[in-house]
Amino acid sequence: MVTEDTVAVPVPAATYEDQVWTPSENGHFSRAETRRQRGTYQSIVTASLADWQPRLPTSVAADVEDGARALVDFDSHALRTLGAGSPALGPMSAILLRTESASSSQIENLTTSARQLALAEIGQSDKPNAQVVVGNVRAMEAALALADNVDETAILTMHRELMRHQPGFEHHAGRFRSEAVWIGRDNAGPIGADFVAPDHGRILAAVRDTVAFAERDDIPVLVQVAAAHAQFETIHPFVDGNGRTGRALAQSMLRGKGLVRHVTVPISAGLLTDVGTYFAALTAFRAGDAGPVVHRFSDAARFAAASGRILVDALANQLAEAREKLAGVRPHAAAWGVLSKLVGQPVVNTRYLTSELGMNDVTAKRTLDLLVDREVLVERTGLRRNRIWQHSGILGVLDDYAAMIRRGLP
């Protein structure tokens, strides 16, 4: 964990510049607040990171290597547990990605249950948070798809996929901001705020500098991911969604650098165990010390690997139990195809089976009836139309995992 005695890793510190703020006279704010927000404030100016050569003390280098090894071992464990040719490997990676997306959203106080998220994926949830988290899933998918070319366009694509699902922010999706943003204090202006992001005129150059740093191959991957993420959060290039986009960027780099190859690593789950030190590490980075954020990402990597193993094993056990329940069903029956998909989509309807698996309506109904008869799925609505079937065991595993993250126990 990040502690007071964390070994320092010097990094160029951010500076500040004066700005002038005149609050809008639109009647949305009190006269006192408007009066307070008239005058000069300071916005942060990021230092260039592109040519930074990190000097890692022995203890930090060992910590980073340990975290990286844990991620490699987890990736291999997931592959061995299911088998390289398993039809469930893709869905397993999908549910890990969805779990990572939910954890990343939870850092921003956006929570939803595994069931609501699965319902949202098939268009059956009207819960706003579930829709927002689905946006984060799309951003993570885009991040992995673009992992071989992390550039300005890729970052904008991640953000567009994230924010187009968030009501009220569709116009900002995939666009760098053209206005000031800040964290804390008054809504009327940035004076006295806890953090004021760089002036919008500095965003493009700062993002390109971060991309140049991310493209290098002479830095330990976890150090590079941690520093690029911290720099991105300092730039704060968007009106909203900066944290979630920044954590999607981290996933893209982990995949693109080859540290993990087969599944999504739930590294946001590790950050979620202690959000306070995560934010404190970002503050330290801006002040010129990358040590805390590097340690925080190393800790998060170990937690992600340990907790991810538990999740993979529990899901694999659910899959094995379901296979036993289908014993005797002919090998080419459609039910087997549904079974492998349930790991990644534990709530289904007939539309999902027909659109995603290519079944006709008759085959879909017969398959669902078989899975219910064999006690693999249960129908929870009791309705004649718009019926939904779920694998309660998989949903239980996912909710248990979310509870474990909240407790901070691997």
C-alpha positions as CSV (number, residue, x, y, z in Angstrom):
1,M,0.0,0.0,0.0
2,V,1.0,3.6,-0.4
3,T,2.5,4.8,2.9
4,E,4.4,7.8,4.2
5,D,7.6,5.9,3.8
6,T,7.0,5.0,0.2
7,V,10.3,5.4,-1.7
8,A,10.3,8.4,-3.9
9,V,10.6,8.2,-7.7
10,P,11.3,11.7,-9.0
11,V,9.3,12.9,-12.0
12,P,9.0,16.4,-13.5
13,A,6.6,18.3,-11.4
14,A,3.6,20.2,-12.7
15,T,3.6,24.0,-12.5
16,Y,0.8,26.5,-12.4
17,E,-0.3,29.6,-14.3
18,D,-2.7,32.4,-13.5
19,Q,-6.2,32.6,-15.1
20,V,-9.0,35.0,-14.7
21,W,-12.6,33.9,-14.0
22,T,-15.8,35.8,-14.5
23,P,-18.8,33.8,-13.4
24,S,-21.9,33.5,-15.6
25,E,-24.7,35.8,-14.5
26,N,-27.4,33.2,-15.4
27,G,-29.2,33.2,-12.1
28,H,-28.1,29.6,-11.3
29,F,-25.9,30.7,-8.4
30,S,-26.3,32.8,-5.3
31,R,-25.0,36.3,-5.3
32,A,-22.5,35.4,-2.6
33,E,-21.1,32.5,-4.7
34,T,-20.9,34.7,-7.8
35,R,-19.0,37.3,-5.8
36,R,-16.6,34.7,-4.5
37,Q,-15.9,33.4,-8.0
38,R,-14.8,36.7,-9.6
39,G,-11.0,37.1,-9.9
40,T,-7.8,35.2,-10.4
41,Y,-7.1,31.5,-9.9
42,Q,-4.4,29.0,-10.9
43,S,-4.7,26.1,-13.3
44,I,-2.2,23.3,-13.5
45,V,0.4,23.0,-16.3
46,T,1.6,19.4,-16.9
47,A,5.4,18.9,-17.3
48,S,6.6,17.0,-20.4
49,L,6.7,13.2,-19.8
50,A,7.9,12.0,-23.2
51,D,11.6,11.9,-22.4
52,W,11.4,11.1,-18.7
53,Q,13.9,8.5,-17.6
54,P,12.6,7.0,-14.3
55,R,15.3,6.2,-11.7
56,L,13.9,3.3,-9.8
57,P,15.4,2.4,-6.4
58,T,16.0,-1.3,-5.9
59,S,13.0,-1.7,-3.7
60,V,10.7,0.0,-6.2
61,A,12.0,-2.1,-9.1
62,A,11.4,-5.3,-7.1
63,D,7.9,-4.1,-6.2
64,V,7.1,-3.4,-9.9
65,E,8.6,-6.7,-11.0
66,D,6.5,-8.6,-8.5
67,G,3.3,-6.9,-9.6
68,A,4.1,-7.5,-13.3
69,R,4.8,-11.2,-12.6
70,A,1.5,-11.5,-10.8
71,L,-0.4,-10.3,-13.8
72,V,1.5,-12.6,-16.2
73,D,0.7,-15.6,-13.9
74,F,-3.0,-14.6,-13.7
75,D,-3.3,-14.4,-17.5
76,S,-1.7,-17.8,-17.8
77,H,-3.9,-19.2,-15.0
78,A,-7.1,-18.1,-16.8
79,L,-5.8,-19.7,-20.0
80,R,-4.9,-23.0,-18.3
81,T,-8.2,-23.2,-16.3
82,L,-10.4,-23.1,-19.4
83,G,-8.0,-24.3,-22.1
84,A,-6.8,-22.5,-25.1
85,G,-9.5,-24.0,-27.3
86,S,-12.4,-23.6,-24.9
87,P,-15.4,-21.7,-26.3
88,A,-15.8,-20.2,-22.8
89,L,-12.4,-18.4,-23.0
90,G,-13.8,-15.5,-25.0
91,P,-16.9,-15.1,-22.7
92,M,-14.6,-15.4,-19.6
93,S,-12.5,-12.5,-20.9
94,A,-15.8,-10.6,-21.6
95,I,-17.0,-11.0,-18.0
96,L,-13.6,-10.0,-16.7
97,L,-13.8,-6.9,-18.9
98,R,-17.3,-6.2,-17.6
99,T,-16.1,-6.6,-14.0
100,E,-13.2,-4.3,-14.6
101,S,-15.6,-1.7,-16.1
102,A,-17.9,-2.0,-13.1
103,S,-15.0,-1.5,-10.7
104,S,-13.7,1.5,-12.7
105,S,-17.2,3.1,-12.6
106,Q,-17.5,2.4,-8.9
107,I,-14.4,4.5,-8.2
108,E,-16.6,7.3,-9.6
109,N,-19.5,6.2,-7.3
110,L,-21.4,4.6,-10.1
111,T,-22.6,1.3,-8.9
112,T,-24.9,-1.4,-10.3
113,S,-25.5,-5.1,-9.7
114,A,-24.2,-7.9,-11.9
115,R,-27.8,-8.7,-12.9
116,Q,-28.7,-5.1,-13.8
117,L,-25.5,-4.9,-15.9
118,A,-26.3,-8.1,-17.7
119,L,-29.9,-6.9,-18.3
120,A,-28.6,-3.7,-19.7
121,E,-26.4,-5.6,-22.1
122,I,-29.6,-7.2,-23.7
123,G,-31.6,-4.0,-23.5
124,Q,-33.7,-5.0,-20.6
125,S,-32.7,-2.6,-17.9
126,D,-34.0,1.0,-17.4
127,K,-31.6,1.7,-14.5
128,P,-29.5,4.8,-15.3
129,N,-26.3,3.5,-13.6
130,A,-26.5,0.3,-15.5
131,Q,-26.6,2.2,-18.8
132,V,-23.7,4.3,-17.7
133,V,-21.6,1.3,-16.8
134,V,-22.4,-0.3,-20.1
135,G,-20.8,2.7,-21.6
136,N,-17.7,1.9,-19.6
137,V,-17.8,-1.6,-21.0
138,R,-17.8,-0.2,-24.5
139,A,-14.9,2.1,-23.7
140,M,-12.9,-0.9,-22.3
141,E,-13.7,-2.9,-25.5
142,A,-12.5,-0.1,-27.6
143,A,-9.4,0.2,-25.5
144,L,-8.5,-3.4,-26.1
145,A,-9.4,-3.3,-29.8
146,L,-7.0,-0.3,-30.2
147,A,-4.2,-1.7,-27.9
148,D,-1.7,-1.9,-30.8
149,N,-2.0,1.8,-31.6
150,V,-2.6,3.9,-28.5
151,D,-2.8,7.4,-29.9
152,E,-4.9,10.6,-29.8
153,T,-7.6,9.0,-32.0
154,A,-7.8,5.9,-29.9
155,I,-8.3,7.9,-26.7
156,L,-11.1,9.9,-28.4
157,T,-12.7,6.7,-29.5
158,M,-12.6,5.2,-26.0
159,H,-14.2,8.4,-24.6
160,R,-16.9,8.5,-27.3
161,E,-17.9,4.9,-26.6
162,L,-18.0,5.7,-22.9
163,M,-20.0,8.9,-23.0
164,R,-22.5,8.3,-25.7
165,H,-24.4,6.1,-23.2
166,Q,-24.5,8.8,-20.6
167,P,-27.5,11.1,-20.8
168,G,-26.7,14.7,-21.2
169,F,-23.1,14.2,-22.3
170,E,-23.7,12.9,-25.8
171,H,-22.5,16.1,-27.4
172,H,-19.2,15.9,-25.4
173,A,-18.5,12.2,-26.4
174,G,-15.2,11.8,-28.1
175,R,-14.3,15.5,-27.9
176,F,-11.6,17.3,-26.0
177,R,-13.1,19.9,-23.8
178,S,-13.2,23.6,-24.7
179,E,-13.8,24.9,-21.3
180,A,-12.3,25.0,-17.8
181,V,-12.9,22.0,-15.4
182,W,-12.2,21.7,-11.7
183,I,-12.8,19.5,-8.8
184,G,-14.3,20.7,-5.5
185,R,-15.9,23.8,-4.0
186,D,-18.3,26.0,-5.9
187,N,-20.1,25.2,-9.1
188,A,-19.9,28.8,-10.2
189,G,-16.2,28.8,-10.7
190,P,-12.8,27.3,-10.0
191,I,-11.5,29.8,-7.4
192,G,-10.6,27.8,-4.3
193,A,-11.1,24.4,-6.0
194,D,-9.1,21.4,-4.9
195,F,-7.9,20.8,-8.4
196,V,-8.1,22.9,-11.6
197,A,-7.2,21.1,-14.8
198,P,-4.9,22.7,-17.5
199,D,-6.3,25.4,-19.7
200,H,-8.1,23.8,-22.7
201,G,-5.6,25.3,-25.1
202,R,-2.9,23.1,-23.6
203,I,-4.8,19.7,-23.9
204,L,-3.8,18.6,-27.4
205,A,0.0,19.1,-26.9
206,A,-0.2,17.4,-23.4
207,V,-2.1,14.4,-24.8
208,R,0.4,14.0,-27.6
209,D,3.2,14.2,-25.1
210,T,1.6,11.4,-23.1
211,V,1.1,9.3,-26.2
212,A,4.8,9.7,-27.1
213,F,5.6,8.5,-23.6
214,A,3.2,5.5,-23.9
215,E,4.8,4.5,-27.1
216,R,8.3,3.9,-25.6
217,D,9.5,0.4,-25.0
218,D,12.4,1.1,-22.6
219,I,10.4,1.4,-19.4
220,P,9.0,-1.3,-17.1
221,V,5.4,-1.7,-18.2
222,L,3.7,-1.1,-14.8
223,V,5.8,2.1,-14.3
224,Q,4.8,3.3,-17.7
225,V,1.1,2.5,-17.2
226,A,1.0,4.2,-13.8
227,A,2.8,7.3,-15.0
228,A,0.8,7.6,-18.2
229,H,-2.4,7.2,-16.3
230,A,-1.5,9.8,-13.7
231,Q,-0.5,12.2,-16.4
232,F,-3.7,11.7,-18.2
233,E,-5.7,12.3,-15.1
234,T,-3.8,15.5,-14.6
235,I,-4.5,16.7,-18.1
236,H,-8.2,15.9,-17.5
237,P,-8.9,16.4,-21.3
238,F,-12.7,15.8,-21.1
239,V,-15.7,17.5,-19.5
240,D,-16.5,14.2,-17.8
241,G,-15.4,10.6,-17.9
242,N,-11.7,11.3,-17.4
243,G,-11.1,8.7,-14.7
244,R,-12.9,5.9,-16.6
245,T,-11.2,6.8,-19.8
246,G,-7.8,6.9,-18.1
247,R,-8.3,3.4,-16.6
248,A,-9.4,2.2,-20.0
249,L,-6.1,3.6,-21.4
250,A,-4.3,1.6,-18.7
251,Q,-6.0,-1.6,-19.9
252,S,-5.0,-0.7,-23.5
253,M,-1.4,-0.3,-22.5
254,L,-1.3,-3.5,-20.5
255,R,-2.6,-5.4,-23.5
256,G,-0.6,-3.5,-26.1
257,K,2.7,-4.0,-24.2
258,G,2.0,-7.8,-24.0
259,L,2.0,-8.0,-20.2
260,V,-1.4,-9.8,-20.5
261,R,-2.6,-11.4,-23.7
262,H,-5.8,-13.5,-23.1
263,V,-8.0,-11.8,-20.5
264,T,-8.8,-8.4,-19.1
265,V,-7.1,-7.8,-15.8
266,P,-9.4,-6.3,-13.1
267,I,-6.8,-3.7,-12.1
268,S,-9.5,-1.1,-11.2
269,A,-10.7,-3.6,-8.6
270,G,-7.3,-3.2,-6.9
271,L,-7.5,0.6,-7.1
272,L,-11.0,0.4,-5.7
273,T,-9.8,-1.3,-2.5
274,D,-8.3,2.0,-1.3
275,V,-9.6,5.0,-3.3
276,G,-8.1,7.5,-0.9
277,T,-4.5,6.4,-1.5
278,Y,-5.2,6.2,-5.3
279,F,-6.2,9.9,-5.4
280,A,-3.4,10.8,-3.0
281,A,-0.9,9.1,-5.3
282,L,-2.2,11.2,-8.2
283,T,-1.6,14.3,-6.2
284,A,1.9,13.2,-5.3
285,F,2.7,12.6,-9.0
286,R,1.7,16.2,-9.8
287,A,4.0,17.4,-7.1
288,G,7.0,15.5,-8.6
289,D,6.9,12.0,-7.0
290,A,5.8,9.1,-9.1
291,G,6.7,6.6,-6.3
292,P,3.2,6.5,-4.7
293,V,1.3,5.9,-8.0
294,V,3.8,3.3,-9.1
295,H,3.4,1.5,-5.8
296,R,-0.4,1.9,-6.0
297,F,-0.5,0.2,-9.4
298,S,1.8,-2.5,-8.3
299,D,-0.5,-3.2,-5.3
300,A,-3.5,-3.1,-7.6
301,A,-1.8,-5.6,-10.0
302,R,-1.3,-8.1,-7.2
303,F,-4.8,-7.6,-5.9
304,A,-6.2,-8.0,-9.4
305,A,-4.2,-11.2,-9.9
306,A,-5.2,-12.8,-6.6
307,S,-8.9,-11.8,-6.7
308,G,-9.1,-12.5,-10.4
309,R,-7.9,-16.1,-9.8
310,I,-10.7,-16.5,-7.3
311,L,-13.2,-15.1,-9.8
312,V,-12.0,-17.3,-12.7
313,D,-12.0,-20.4,-10.6
314,A,-15.5,-19.8,-9.2
315,L,-16.9,-19.1,-12.7
316,A,-15.1,-22.2,-14.1
317,N,-16.7,-24.3,-11.3
318,Q,-20.2,-22.9,-12.2
319,L,-19.5,-23.9,-15.8
320,A,-18.4,-27.4,-14.8
321,E,-21.6,-27.9,-12.6
322,A,-23.7,-26.8,-15.6
323,R,-21.9,-29.3,-17.8
324,E,-22.8,-32.1,-15.4
325,K,-26.4,-31.0,-15.4
326,L,-26.4,-31.3,-19.2
327,A,-24.9,-34.8,-19.2
328,G,-26.5,-36.9,-21.9
329,V,-27.5,-34.0,-24.1
330,R,-26.3,-34.7,-27.6
331,P,-22.9,-33.0,-28.3
332,H,-24.2,-30.7,-31.1
333,A,-27.3,-29.5,-29.2
334,A,-27.7,-25.7,-29.2
335,A,-27.7,-25.8,-25.4
336,W,-23.9,-26.3,-25.3
337,G,-23.4,-23.1,-27.3
338,V,-25.6,-21.2,-24.9
339,L,-23.7,-22.7,-21.9
340,S,-20.3,-21.3,-23.0
341,K,-21.9,-17.8,-23.5
342,L,-23.4,-17.8,-20.0
343,V,-20.1,-17.0,-18.4
344,G,-20.0,-13.7,-20.2
345,Q,-23.8,-13.1,-20.4
346,P,-25.6,-14.8,-17.4
347,V,-28.9,-13.2,-18.2
348,V,-30.5,-14.0,-21.6
349,N,-33.7,-13.6,-23.6
350,T,-34.9,-15.1,-26.8
351,R,-33.8,-12.1,-28.8
352,Y,-30.2,-12.7,-27.5
353,L,-30.3,-16.3,-28.6
354,T,-31.6,-15.4,-32.1
355,S,-29.4,-12.4,-32.7
356,E,-26.2,-13.5,-31.1
357,L,-26.3,-17.2,-31.6
358,G,-28.2,-17.4,-34.9
359,M,-31.0,-19.6,-33.6
360,N,-34.6,-19.4,-35.0
361,D,-37.4,-18.8,-32.6
362,V,-38.4,-22.5,-32.3
363,T,-34.8,-23.6,-31.5
364,A,-34.4,-20.8,-29.0
365,K,-37.6,-21.8,-27.1
366,R,-36.6,-25.5,-27.1
367,T,-33.1,-24.7,-25.9
368,L,-34.3,-22.5,-23.1
369,D,-36.9,-25.1,-22.0
370,L,-34.1,-27.7,-21.9
371,L,-31.8,-25.5,-19.8
372,V,-34.6,-24.8,-17.4
373,D,-35.5,-28.5,-17.2
374,R,-31.9,-29.3,-16.4
375,E,-31.8,-26.5,-13.8
376,V,-29.1,-24.6,-15.6
377,L,-31.3,-21.5,-16.0
378,V,-34.3,-20.2,-14.2
379,E,-37.0,-17.8,-15.5
380,R,-37.6,-15.1,-13.0
381,T,-40.3,-12.8,-14.5
382,G,-43.2,-15.2,-14.5
383,L,-44.5,-13.3,-17.5
384,R,-45.8,-14.6,-20.8
385,R,-44.0,-12.0,-22.8
386,N,-40.6,-10.3,-22.4
387,R,-39.3,-13.2,-20.4
388,I,-35.8,-13.3,-19.1
389,W,-33.7,-16.3,-18.0
390,Q,-30.7,-16.2,-15.8
391,H,-27.9,-18.4,-14.4
392,S,-28.2,-17.6,-10.7
393,G,-24.9,-19.2,-9.8
394,I,-22.9,-17.1,-12.1
395,L,-24.7,-13.9,-10.9
396,G,-24.0,-14.9,-7.3
397,V,-20.3,-15.4,-8.1
398,L,-20.1,-11.9,-9.6
399,D,-21.9,-10.2,-6.7
400,D,-19.7,-12.1,-4.2
401,Y,-16.7,-10.8,-6.1
402,A,-18.0,-7.2,-6.0
403,A,-18.5,-7.6,-2.2
404,M,-15.0,-8.9,-1.8
405,I,-13.6,-5.9,-3.6
406,R,-15.5,-3.6,-1.3
407,R,-14.0,-5.4,1.7
408,G,-10.5,-5.1,0.1
409,L,-9.8,-8.8,0.6
410,P,-8.3,-11.0,-2.2
